[in-house]
Amino acid sequence: MAEKAVRVVIEGRVQGVWFRGWTADEAQRRGLRGWVRNRRDGSVEALFAGAAESVDDMVKACRRGPPAARVDNVAEHPAEDPGNGFQYLPTA
């Protein structure tokens, strides 16, 4: 099965609505590796790595987000595989 890694930046009302926790739960449920963090500009940034189909599905889910979020834009960029596990990173 093909693997891929992408970094996404999610903009909208995505901080203070449990977006990071939702992202970590959803990524782990899909068996993905990577990380998620808030950014000082109010966006959320995440890196997903794993089976290409699962990564694509996660990016699609980020376009909706958790119920309290309002996603205005998701920018997707190629990335390097971060290794094992999924973690929270400090705000950047």
Summary of the structure (lengths in Angstrom):
residues: 92
radius of gyration: 11.8
end to end distance: 32.9
largest distance: 36.3
contacts: 274
relative contact order: 0.35
helix: 24%
strand: 40%
